[in-house]
Amino acid sequence: MTVMKLAALVLLTLLIPAALRAQDRPTLGLVAGYPSSVGVIWNVTGGVALRPEINLSHVSGDSGGGDLLGIPSPSTTTDGTGVGVGLSALFYMGGKDSFRPYVSPKFTYTRTSTSSSTPSTATAIGASTSESSSSSYAASGSFGAEYSIHRRFAVFGELGASYSRSTSSSTSVFTIVATAIANGRITQTEQSQAVTSSGHSNTVATRTAVGVIIYF
């Protein structure tokens, strides 16, 4: 066997297992991360992956109190929902098969809506309602690493910075009950008044994330 044939055989012996491992890596996986989000990861190529995600939230509750005389105030009920979607692109920077560092730009959009209502009281304050909503766009860049514990199970962690812009608006409707006495008769009239407000904010902050991946 010549030296050239021997060198070719050694090269094939080294490259074939690596190629088989690369082809054996699953293409799709389910991602569960913190802060709370659920998504999927799609390994487009050996060095690029896309990770769309979604997070949902719902909150409801009630609150009440009383004045200095101990007269209880009506209970206010609140109900709110939030929906967020995001997309990350992962660009792997080599590394071993089990440890894969990467850089990741990410874009997210979040919208929340909240409503609250308070029933009327025995005083001059009538029922009141409030509706508010907010939307936020955020762009971030992170450095992260993915570590494969098993062929179908991996963990990851990320550290970076983000910029977000938020827009919020709210409308509150208050009802005032006016009581009048005329000619021995008591009459009550209701007047409603709406108050609206809006605002914008910009935020720059650090960003961290951890999670697990279960490959199909």
GROMACS elastic network, one bead per residue, 0.5 to 0.9 nm:
[ bonds ]
;  ai    aj funct       b0    kb
    1     4     6  0.82693   500
    1     5     6  0.63401   500
    1     6     6  0.65999   500
    2     5     6  0.53122   500
    2     6     6  0.62435   500
    2     7     6  0.86682   500
    3     6     6  0.50500   500
    3     7     6  0.60958   500
    3     8     6  0.85777   500
    4     7     6  0.51331   500
    4     8     6  0.61590   500
    4     9     6  0.86050   500
    5     8     6  0.50589   500
    5     9     6  0.61363   500
    5    10     6  0.86582   500
    6     9     6  0.51031   500
    6    10     6  0.62695   500
    6    11     6  0.86505   500
    7    10     6  0.51511   500
    7    11     6  0.61571   500
    7    12     6  0.86648   500
    8    11     6  0.50671   500
    8    12     6  0.61770   500
    8    13     6  0.85252   500
    9    12     6  0.52072   500
    9    13     6  0.61245   500
    9    14     6  0.87534   500
   10    14     6  0.63726   500
   10    15     6  0.87651   500
   11    14     6  0.52044   500
   11    15     6  0.61396   500
   11    16     6  0.84990   500
   12    15     6  0.51120   500
   12    16     6  0.57144   500
   12    17     6  0.86875   500
   13    16     6  0.58975   500
   13    17     6  0.72021   500
   14    17     6  0.64392   500
   14    18     6  0.70398   500
   15    18     6  0.52695   500
   15    19     6  0.61285   500
   15    20     6  0.86380   500
   16    19     6  0.50974   500
   16    20     6  0.61167   500
   16    21     6  0.86005   500
   17    20     6  0.50517   500
   17    21     6  0.61343   500
   17    22     6  0.86453   500
   18    21     6  0.51051   500
   18    22     6  0.62560   500
   18    23     6  0.87010   500
   18    97     6  0.89036   500
   19    22     6  0.50834   500
   19    23     6  0.62062   500
   19    24     6  0.84361   500
   20    23     6  0.51152   500
   20    24     6  0.59253   500
   20    25     6  0.87787   500
   21    25     6  0.64498   500
   21    97     6  0.80345   500
   22    25     6  0.55143   500
   22    46     6  0.70654   500
   22    97     6  0.80342   500
   23    26     6  0.79971   500
   23    46     6  0.85784   500
   24    27     6  0.89113   500
   24   151     6  0.85752   500
   25    43     6  0.87959   500
   25    46     6  0.86498   500
   25   151     6  0.70799   500
   25   152     6  0.84418   500
   25   215     6  0.89048   500
   26    29     6  0.74993   500
   26    42     6  0.89057   500
   26    43     6  0.77852   500
   26   151     6  0.78215   500
   26   152     6  0.73411   500
   26   215     6  0.61404   500
   26   216     6  0.65963   500
   27    41     6  0.79764   500
   27    42     6  0.57122   500
   27    43     6  0.50029   500
   27    44     6  0.73451   500
   27    45     6  0.86578   500
   27   215     6  0.75892   500
   27   216     6  0.77441   500
   28    40     6  0.70332   500
   28    41     6  0.56725   500
   28    43     6  0.65243   500
   28   214     6  0.87140   500
   28   215     6  0.58685   500
   28   216     6  0.59217   500
   29    39     6  0.86296   500
   29    40     6  0.55254   500
   29    41     6  0.51624   500
   29    42     6  0.67550   500
   29    43     6  0.87117   500
   29   152     6  0.82012   500
   29   153     6  0.89394   500
   29   213     6  0.61733   500
   29   214     6  0.53033   500
   29   216     6  0.54214   500
   30    38     6  0.76886   500
   30    39     6  0.60736   500
   30    41     6  0.63945   500
   30   212     6  0.83111   500
   30   213     6  0.56049   500
   30   214     6  0.51409   500
   30   215     6  0.62086   500
   30   216     6  0.76158   500
   31    37     6  0.81364   500
   31    38     6  0.57480   500
   31    40     6  0.51774   500
   31    41     6  0.66361   500
   31    51     6  0.83016   500
   31    53     6  0.81199   500
   31   211     6  0.70090   500
   31   212     6  0.58853   500
   31   214     6  0.65810   500
   31   215     6  0.86339   500
   32    36     6  0.76127   500
   32    37     6  0.60939   500
   32    39     6  0.66024   500
   32    40     6  0.84251   500
   32   210     6  0.87181   500
   32   211     6  0.55309   500
   32   212     6  0.55576   500
   32   213     6  0.66346   500
   32   214     6  0.85811   500
   33    36     6  0.57379   500
   33    37     6  0.53289   500
   33    38     6  0.64314   500
   33    39     6  0.83398   500
   33   156     6  0.88721   500
   33   209     6  0.69159   500
   33   210     6  0.56588   500
   33   212     6  0.64203   500
   33   213     6  0.86264   500
   34    37     6  0.64104   500
   34   208     6  0.86183   500
   34   209     6  0.56695   500
   34   210     6  0.54873   500
   34   211     6  0.59850   500
   35   208     6  0.83208   500
   35   209     6  0.63712   500
   35   210     6  0.77278   500
   35   211     6  0.87813   500
   36    54     6  0.89111   500
   36    55     6  0.64921   500
   36    56     6  0.85969   500
   37    53     6  0.63525   500
   37    54     6  0.56520   500
   37    56     6  0.78866   500
   37    84     6  0.87489   500
   37    85     6  0.88999   500
   38    52     6  0.86626   500
   38    53     6  0.54553   500
   38    54     6  0.55599   500
   38    55     6  0.62989   500
   39    51     6  0.67945   500
   39    52     6  0.55976   500
   39    54     6  0.60500   500
   39    55     6  0.85876   500
   39    86     6  0.89486   500
   40    50     6  0.82494   500
   40    51     6  0.56444   500
   40    52     6  0.59494   500
   40    53     6  0.65234   500
   40   213     6  0.83914   500
   41    49     6  0.66989   500
   41    50     6  0.57251   500
   41    52     6  0.69215   500
   41    53     6  0.87779   500
   41   213     6  0.80674   500
   41   215     6  0.85365   500
   42    45     6  0.88082   500
   42    48     6  0.86668   500
   42    49     6  0.53578   500
   42    50     6  0.52181   500
   42    51     6  0.63582   500
   42    52     6  0.87266   500
   43    46     6  0.67379   500
   43    47     6  0.78748   500
   43    48     6  0.61735   500
   43    50     6  0.65977   500
   43    51     6  0.87713   500
   43    90     6  0.89358   500
   44    47     6  0.78858   500
   44    48     6  0.56905   500
   44    49     6  0.51873   500
   44    50     6  0.70692   500
   45    48     6  0.52012   500
   45    49     6  0.68046   500
   46    49     6  0.80024   500
   46    92     6  0.80730   500
   47    90     6  0.80078   500
   47    91     6  0.58569   500
   47    93     6  0.72494   500
   47    94     6  0.75570   500
   47   102     6  0.89091   500
   48    89     6  0.72566   500
   48    90     6  0.56079   500
   48    92     6  0.62270   500
   49    88     6  0.83653   500
   49    89     6  0.59170   500
   49    91     6  0.67797   500
   49    92     6  0.82007   500
   50    87     6  0.72379   500
   50    88     6  0.58596   500
   50    90     6  0.61759   500
   51    86     6  0.82194   500
   51    87     6  0.57141   500
   51    89     6  0.63090   500
   51    90     6  0.76117   500
   52    85     6  0.75466   500
   52    86     6  0.56945   500
   52    88     6  0.62525   500
   52    89     6  0.86844   500
   53    84     6  0.83414   500
   53    85     6  0.57606   500
   53    86     6  0.51971   500
   53    87     6  0.62971   500
   53    88     6  0.83353   500
   54    83     6  0.74916   500
   54    84     6  0.55932   500
   54    86     6  0.63210   500
   54    87     6  0.89430   500
   55    82     6  0.80788   500
   55    83     6  0.60099   500
   55    84     6  0.51293   500
   55    85     6  0.65174   500
   55    86     6  0.87094   500
   55   110     6  0.88358   500
   56    81     6  0.76580   500
   56    82     6  0.57178   500
   56    84     6  0.64696   500
   56    85     6  0.89448   500
   57    80     6  0.81778   500
   57    81     6  0.56036   500
   57    83     6  0.66126   500
   57    84     6  0.88426   500
   57   112     6  0.87546   500
   58    79     6  0.76275   500
   58    80     6  0.56462   500
   58    82     6  0.63397   500
   59    78     6  0.78194   500
   59    79     6  0.57831   500
   59    80     6  0.51379   500
   59    81     6  0.64286   500
   59    82     6  0.88107   500
   59   114     6  0.88024   500
   60    77     6  0.74522   500
   60    78     6  0.53728   500
   60    80     6  0.63137   500
   60    81     6  0.88294   500
   61    76     6  0.83456   500
   61    77     6  0.57498   500
   61    78     6  0.53435   500
   61    79     6  0.67492   500
   62    75     6  0.63121   500
   62    76     6  0.52975   500
   62    78     6  0.59791   500
   62    79     6  0.88736   500
   62   116     6  0.89969   500
   63    74     6  0.85713   500
   63    75     6  0.54058   500
   63    76     6  0.52769   500
   63    77     6  0.66570   500
   63    78     6  0.84502   500
   64    72     6  0.76327   500
   64    73     6  0.60974   500
   64    74     6  0.61274   500
   64    76     6  0.62720   500
   65    70     6  0.89033   500
   65    71     6  0.85511   500
   65    72     6  0.57691   500
   65    73     6  0.54141   500
   65    74     6  0.75889   500
   65    75     6  0.75832   500
   66    69     6  0.77271   500
   66    70     6  0.55521   500
   66    71     6  0.52793   500
   66    73     6  0.50528   500
   66    74     6  0.85558   500
   67    70     6  0.53651   500
   67    71     6  0.56039   500
   67    72     6  0.66560   500
   67    73     6  0.73824   500
   68    71     6  0.74858   500
   69    72     6  0.88045   500
   72    75     6  0.88452   500
   73    76     6  0.89877   500
   73   121     6  0.74608   500
   74   118     6  0.65838   500
   74   119     6  0.63147   500
   74   120     6  0.73169   500
   74   121     6  0.66148   500
   75   117     6  0.86561   500
   75   118     6  0.63076   500
   75   119     6  0.74112   500
   76   116     6  0.67368   500
   76   117     6  0.56610   500
   76   119     6  0.74792   500
   77   115     6  0.83791   500
   77   116     6  0.54560   500
   77   117     6  0.56027   500
   77   118     6  0.67299   500
   78   114     6  0.71874   500
   78   115     6  0.57869   500
   78   117     6  0.68292   500
   79   113     6  0.84635   500
   79   114     6  0.57290   500
   79   115     6  0.54080   500
   79   116     6  0.63104   500
   80   112     6  0.71955   500
   80   113     6  0.55060   500
   80   115     6  0.62425   500
   80   116     6  0.85855   500
   81   111     6  0.84889   500
   81   112     6  0.56676   500
   81   113     6  0.55044   500
   81   114     6  0.65604   500
   82   110     6  0.72320   500
   82   111     6  0.57004   500
   82   113     6  0.64333   500
   82   114     6  0.86978   500
   83   109     6  0.84119   500
   83   110     6  0.57321   500
   83   111     6  0.54940   500
   83   112     6  0.64151   500
   84   108     6  0.70759   500
   84   109     6  0.55836   500
   84   111     6  0.63261   500
   84   112     6  0.85156   500
   85   107     6  0.85598   500
   85   108     6  0.56578   500
   85   109     6  0.55024   500
   85   110     6  0.64912   500
   86   106     6  0.70991   500
   86   107     6  0.55771   500
   86   109     6  0.63607   500
   86   110     6  0.85857   500
   87   105     6  0.85871   500
   87   106     6  0.57024   500
   87   107     6  0.55223   500
   87   108     6  0.65062   500
   88   104     6  0.63243   500
   88   105     6  0.58566   500
   88   107     6  0.66000   500
   88   108     6  0.86984   500
   89   103     6  0.82463   500
   89   104     6  0.54075   500
   89   105     6  0.58215   500
   89   106     6  0.65729   500
   90   102     6  0.61686   500
   90   103     6  0.59572   500
   90   105     6  0.73428   500
   90   106     6  0.89870   500
   90   144     6  0.89377   500
   91   101     6  0.85206   500
   91   102     6  0.52465   500
   91   103     6  0.54367   500
   91   104     6  0.63187   500
   91   105     6  0.89567   500
   92    95     6  0.83105   500
   92   100     6  0.63876   500
   92   101     6  0.58128   500
   92   103     6  0.66914   500
   92   104     6  0.87561   500
   92   145     6  0.85629   500
   93   100     6  0.69604   500
   93   101     6  0.56993   500
   93   102     6  0.53555   500
   93   103     6  0.77442   500
   94    97     6  0.83839   500
   94    99     6  0.87220   500
   94   100     6  0.62385   500
   94   101     6  0.69525   500
   94   102     6  0.81417   500
   95    98     6  0.81118   500
   95    99     6  0.60295   500
   95   100     6  0.51909   500
   95   101     6  0.66770   500
   96    99     6  0.51234   500
   96   100     6  0.62780   500
   97   100     6  0.66420   500
   97   147     6  0.84979   500
   97   148     6  0.77464   500
   98   146     6  0.78158   500
   98   147     6  0.53737   500
   98   149     6  0.71228   500
   98   150     6  0.84396   500
   98   151     6  0.88432   500
   98   154     6  0.86824   500
   99   145     6  0.69534   500
   99   146     6  0.58352   500
   99   148     6  0.65384   500
  100   144     6  0.85893   500
  100   145     6  0.54995   500
  100   146     6  0.51254   500
  100   147     6  0.63857   500
  100   148     6  0.84454   500
  101   143     6  0.76582   500
  101   144     6  0.57697   500
  101   146     6  0.62308   500
  101   147     6  0.85725   500
  102   142     6  0.85283   500
  102   143     6  0.60496   500
  102   144     6  0.53453   500
  102   145     6  0.57414   500
  102   146     6  0.78853   500
  103   141     6  0.74572   500
  103   142     6  0.58062   500
  103   144     6  0.60991   500
  103   145     6  0.83611   500
  103   158     6  0.88822   500
  104   140     6  0.82622   500
  104   141     6  0.57143   500
  104   142     6  0.51945   500
  104   143     6  0.62967   500
  104   144     6  0.73952   500
  104   158     6  0.87152   500
  105   139     6  0.74722   500
  105   140     6  0.57708   500
  105   142     6  0.64174   500
  105   143     6  0.89644   500
  106   138     6  0.81350   500
  106   139     6  0.57132   500
  106   140     6  0.51780   500
  106   141     6  0.61847   500
  106   142     6  0.80981   500
  106   162     6  0.88524   500
  107   137     6  0.75733   500
  107   138     6  0.57750   500
  107   140     6  0.65757   500
  108   136     6  0.80682   500
  108   137     6  0.58961   500
  108   138     6  0.52109   500
  108   139     6  0.65660   500
  108   140     6  0.86454   500
  108   164     6  0.89712   500
  109   135     6  0.73435   500
  109   136     6  0.56813   500
  109   138     6  0.64996   500
  110   134     6  0.81811   500
  110   135     6  0.55896   500
  110   136     6  0.51539   500
  110   137     6  0.67046   500
  110   138     6  0.85731   500
  111   133     6  0.73193   500
  111   134     6  0.56830   500
  111   136     6  0.64451   500
  112   132     6  0.83582   500
  112   133     6  0.55627   500
  112   134     6  0.54038   500
  112   135     6  0.65327   500
  112   136     6  0.89781   500
  113   131     6  0.75776   500
  113   132     6  0.58237   500
  113   134     6  0.66683   500
  113   135     6  0.89797   500
  114   130     6  0.81006   500
  114   131     6  0.59275   500
  114   132     6  0.52501   500
  114   133     6  0.62337   500
  114   134     6  0.89950   500
  115   129     6  0.74358   500
  115   130     6  0.55325   500
  115   132     6  0.63825   500
  115   133     6  0.87667   500
  116   128     6  0.83802   500
  116   129     6  0.57011   500
  116   130     6  0.51867   500
  116   131     6  0.67248   500
  116   132     6  0.89715   500
  117   127     6  0.74646   500
  117   128     6  0.57462   500
  117   130     6  0.63765   500
  117   131     6  0.89912   500
  118   126     6  0.84651   500
  118   127     6  0.55129   500
  118   128     6  0.52001   500
  118   129     6  0.63548   500
  118   130     6  0.89786   500
  119   126     6  0.69049   500
  119   128     6  0.66549   500
  119   129     6  0.86792   500
  120   123     6  0.80730   500
  120   124     6  0.85432   500
  120   125     6  0.62309   500
  120   128     6  0.74752   500
  120   175     6  0.83116   500
  121   124     6  0.72907   500
  121   125     6  0.60256   500
  121   126     6  0.61049   500
  121   127     6  0.75119   500
  122   125     6  0.76293   500
  122   126     6  0.83283   500
  123   126     6  0.77224   500
  123   177     6  0.78734   500
  124   175     6  0.88195   500
  124   176     6  0.59134   500
  124   178     6  0.63595   500
  124   179     6  0.78072   500
  125   128     6  0.85399   500
  125   174     6  0.81725   500
  125   175     6  0.65431   500
  125   176     6  0.50821   500
  125   177     6  0.60216   500
  125   178     6  0.88731   500
  126   174     6  0.70524   500
  126   176     6  0.51165   500
  126   177     6  0.58114   500
  126   190     6  0.78022   500
  126   191     6  0.89105   500
  126   192     6  0.88269   500
  127   173     6  0.85148   500
  127   174     6  0.65717   500
  127   175     6  0.55867   500
  127   176     6  0.79962   500
  128   172     6  0.73283   500
  128   173     6  0.55300   500
  128   175     6  0.59930   500
  128   192     6  0.88519   500
  129   171     6  0.83988   500
  129   172     6  0.57509   500
  129   173     6  0.53078   500
  129   174     6  0.67764   500
  130   170     6  0.72334   500
  130   171     6  0.57264   500
  130   173     6  0.62729   500
  130   174     6  0.86724   500
  131   169     6  0.85189   500
  131   170     6  0.55784   500
  131   171     6  0.52797   500
  131   172     6  0.63351   500
  131   173     6  0.88121   500
  132   168     6  0.74482   500
  132   169     6  0.56806   500
  132   171     6  0.62754   500
  132   172     6  0.83786   500
  133   167     6  0.84788   500
  133   168     6  0.57602   500
  133   169     6  0.55859   500
  133   170     6  0.63569   500
  134   166     6  0.69345   500
  134   167     6  0.55081   500
  134   169     6  0.63659   500
  134   170     6  0.86420   500
  135   165     6  0.84245   500
  135   166     6  0.56248   500
  135   167     6  0.53877   500
  135   168     6  0.64915   500
  136   164     6  0.66311   500
  136   165     6  0.55881   500
  136   167     6  0.63903   500
  136   168     6  0.86926   500
  137   163     6  0.84071   500
  137   164     6  0.54635   500
  137   165     6  0.54383   500
  137   166     6  0.65169   500
  138   162     6  0.67769   500
  138   163     6  0.55129   500
  138   165     6  0.64427   500
  138   166     6  0.86034   500
  138   203     6  0.89852   500
  139   161     6  0.87467   500
  139   162     6  0.56840   500
  139   163     6  0.54397   500
  139   164     6  0.63906   500
  140   160     6  0.71762   500
  140   161     6  0.56547   500
  140   163     6  0.61765   500
  140   164     6  0.84576   500
  140   207     6  0.78799   500
  141   159     6  0.84523   500
  141   160     6  0.56173   500
  141   161     6  0.58250   500
  141   162     6  0.65174   500
  141   207     6  0.85884   500
  142   158     6  0.60411   500
  142   159     6  0.52889   500
  142   161     6  0.65392   500
  142   162     6  0.85332   500
  142   207     6  0.76642   500
  142   208     6  0.82145   500
  143   157     6  0.85431   500
  143   158     6  0.56169   500
  143   159     6  0.55320   500
  143   160     6  0.60735   500
  144   156     6  0.70462   500
  144   157     6  0.54640   500
  144   159     6  0.63181   500
  144   160     6  0.84888   500
  144   209     6  0.89125   500
  145   155     6  0.84709   500
  145   156     6  0.55849   500
  145   157     6  0.58260   500
  145   158     6  0.67850   500
  146   154     6  0.66924   500
  146   155     6  0.57837   500
  146   157     6  0.69141   500
  147   150     6  0.89975   500
  147   153     6  0.87957   500
  147   154     6  0.54569   500
  147   155     6  0.54196   500
  147   156     6  0.61926   500
  148   151     6  0.65855   500
  148   152     6  0.78242   500
  148   153     6  0.60598   500
  148   155     6  0.65494   500
  148   156     6  0.87394   500
  148   213     6  0.88909   500
  149   152     6  0.80809   500
  149   153     6  0.58153   500
  149   154     6  0.53667   500
  149   155     6  0.75042   500
  150   154     6  0.65946   500
  151   154     6  0.78047   500
  151   215     6  0.77206   500
  152   213     6  0.78431   500
  152   214     6  0.56248   500
  152   216     6  0.67425   500
  153   212     6  0.73808   500
  153   213     6  0.56898   500
  153   215     6  0.61526   500
  154   211     6  0.86760   500
  154   212     6  0.57643   500
  154   213     6  0.50419   500
  154   214     6  0.66903   500
  154   215     6  0.81354   500
  155   210     6  0.76061   500
  155   211     6  0.58066   500
  155   213     6  0.60083   500
  155   214     6  0.89213   500
  156   209     6  0.82013   500
  156   210     6  0.56409   500
  156   211     6  0.55147   500
  156   212     6  0.62598   500
  156   213     6  0.78762   500
  157   208     6  0.75676   500
  157   209     6  0.56961   500
  157   211     6  0.66553   500
  157   212     6  0.89930   500
  158   207     6  0.78695   500
  158   208     6  0.54482   500
  158   209     6  0.50731   500
  158   210     6  0.63401   500
  159   206     6  0.76356   500
  159   207     6  0.57691   500
  159   209     6  0.67760   500
  160   205     6  0.87983   500
  160   206     6  0.58211   500
  160   208     6  0.64116   500
  161   204     6  0.73685   500
  161   205     6  0.57535   500
  161   207     6  0.50573   500
  161   208     6  0.82543   500
  162   203     6  0.80232   500
  162   204     6  0.57701   500
  162   205     6  0.54824   500
  162   206     6  0.60791   500
  162   207     6  0.62226   500
  163   202     6  0.73720   500
  163   203     6  0.56614   500
  163   205     6  0.66571   500
  163   206     6  0.88957   500
  164   201     6  0.82286   500
  164   202     6  0.57534   500
  164   203     6  0.51912   500
  164   204     6  0.66124   500
  164   205     6  0.86096   500
  165   200     6  0.73064   500
  165   201     6  0.57379   500
  165   203     6  0.64392   500
  166   199     6  0.82115   500
  166   200     6  0.55965   500
  166   201     6  0.52214   500
  166   202     6  0.64504   500
  166   203     6  0.83280   500
  167   198     6  0.74978   500
  167   199     6  0.58582   500
  167   201     6  0.67105   500
  168   197     6  0.83083   500
  168   198     6  0.54501   500
  168   199     6  0.52692   500
  168   200     6  0.64284   500
  168   201     6  0.86972   500
  169   196     6  0.74143   500
  169   197     6  0.56544   500
  169   199     6  0.64937   500
  170   195     6  0.81779   500
  170   196     6  0.56236   500
  170   197     6  0.54152   500
  170   198     6  0.64130   500
  171   194     6  0.67367   500
  171   195     6  0.56558   500
  171   197     6  0.66517   500
  172   193     6  0.81957   500
  172   194     6  0.55118   500
  172   195     6  0.51534   500
  172   196     6  0.64054   500
  172   197     6  0.88959   500
  173   192     6  0.65691   500
  173   193     6  0.55759   500
  173   195     6  0.64048   500
  173   196     6  0.88203   500
  174   191     6  0.82217   500
  174   192     6  0.55100   500
  174   193     6  0.52963   500
  174   194     6  0.63694   500
  174   195     6  0.82052   500
  175   190     6  0.64004   500
  175   191     6  0.55279   500
  175   193     6  0.64499   500
  175   194     6  0.89053   500
  176   189     6  0.82289   500
  176   190     6  0.56206   500
  176   191     6  0.52725   500
  176   192     6  0.63445   500
  176   193     6  0.81798   500
  177   188     6  0.64544   500
  177   189     6  0.56650   500
  177   191     6  0.65611   500
  177   192     6  0.89111   500
  178   187     6  0.82519   500
  178   188     6  0.54698   500
  178   189     6  0.52101   500
  178   190     6  0.62363   500
  178   191     6  0.78187   500
  179   186     6  0.69231   500
  179   187     6  0.57684   500
  179   189     6  0.66451   500
  179   190     6  0.89888   500
  180   185     6  0.81348   500
  180   186     6  0.57262   500
  180   187     6  0.53316   500
  180   188     6  0.63367   500
  180   189     6  0.84084   500
  181   184     6  0.62468   500
  181   185     6  0.54551   500
  181   187     6  0.63638   500
  181   188     6  0.89047   500
  182   185     6  0.52855   500
  182   186     6  0.66389   500
  182   187     6  0.79317   500
  183   186     6  0.85228   500
